[in-house]
Each structure stands twice: as C-alpha cells, then as structure tokens.
Amino acid sequence: MIVYSAATKRYPNGYEALKGVSLTIEKGQLVAVTGHSGAGKSTLLKLAAGIEFASTGSVFVNNQNVAQLKPAGIAVLRRNLGLVFQDHKLLFERNVFDNVALPLEIAGFTRTETGKRVRAALDKVGLLSREKAFPVALSGGEQQRLCIARAIVNRPAILIADEPTGNLDADYAATIMDLFKSFNQVGVTVLLSTHDQAGLARLDCRRVQLSQGSVEQGNADQGSAVA
C-alpha cells in the first residue's frame, strides 16, 4: 500500500511540484497517473521510491513513513520495489544478463539463484535470447524491456514506472503496457505515469489525473484493477 497524506514537494527555488496531494493506492491495484507535462507525475513517483522526500505532509509505503527512514532503511525499502525511470541507468559496459543480475549481486544471492532469476526475468520480457548482447546493440524498446527485467528480478510487491512508453513506437509501447498488465494480474501493485492514451486504453486500471501539482477532483478513481 502507498499512502500520500497532504504531500507537498517544494524545491529550493520555491517551485511547488506537488500541492497537498492525498491519495491511497491499495495493494494489488494498477494505477496510472496522467496529466500535462509538469503536472507533478514524476515527483509523485519519486516520493514513493524515496528518491525525493515531501516538504510537508507524508508518504507511507507498506506502513513505513519514507521520510523517516535512515539510508539503510531506504535501501531495504527499494529492495521491495521495482523501479523503472526515464533515465535508464543501464551499464553499457555490462551485457544484458549482467545488467539484470546487478540487484541480486548487491543483495547477496548465490550465482545459481541469480542465474535462475535473471533468465526468468529476461524470458518474461522477451529478451532471453539477447542475454549476451550489450545495451548499445538493443533497440529503444529492447532497452526499456531490459530496464523492466532489472526492476522485476527481485520479484517486488510494488512496481513503479515513470513514462515507461515514452519515445517508443506504437508496437513497442503496446508490448510494454501489456507487460505491466500481466504483472498486475499476478498480484503486483503497479503505479505508473504516462502520456500514452493508446496504452492507457489497453489497461483496465484506476486513473489519477494531476494538474498543476494537485489531484483533479473527479479523476482520482476512474476504474479499478484490484487483483
């Protein structure tokens, strides 16, 4: 569960990206956050991931106040989250397999278990045959699927994705949206932001619309997808 309680994010220059947002995302929901560029979508997701912190108000993830966690606690929190952000942060000197394996290596998994989990994740996103390729050899859609494989290899309970279909053609975008739908169907809570109206049409999901940093009334509960 993710709970935003009157969460405001104000930057040092005085700009308020979020203004008193109160929102609850239940376990097992698929929630799409929409809104114009600059509406606060990315900031909303970053607060849940502990990448940024609310200036006022609070954000709870699995009953933990994210802003009160120490660095070690943030690290533990993120092990239970799958994160897909617009800056892929792929390691271009490592092949596909090693990019996906990195979170498991950090967590101390054995080589045998790492191999099983990495190949299962790559198979899920359709990249198993490319495990020895390097990211530079992948298309944009394949790089995005690689990021998703890395995000799910820890088998997280919550998957957070910021504009996962941005800059992809329609076919790749449809494939990515179908992946998120399939994750939700097996019980993963999915929170994503998107401008992709065609992709949204593929998802039977709850929609939350932001405008100027606030949740638009009447647009916070369009549909539901509780597993």
Secondary structure, DSSP 8 states (H G I E B T S, - for coil): -EEEEEEEEE-TTS-EEEEEEEEEE-TT-EEEEEESTTSSHHHHHHHHHTSS--SEEEEEETTEEGGG--HHHHHHHHHTEEEE-SS----TTS-HHHHHHHHHHHHT--HHHHHHHHHHHHHHTT-GGGTTS-GGGS-HHHHHHHHHHHHHTT--SEEEEESTTTT--HHHHHHHHHHHHHHHHTT-EEEEE---HHHHHH---EEEEEETTEE-TTSS-BS----
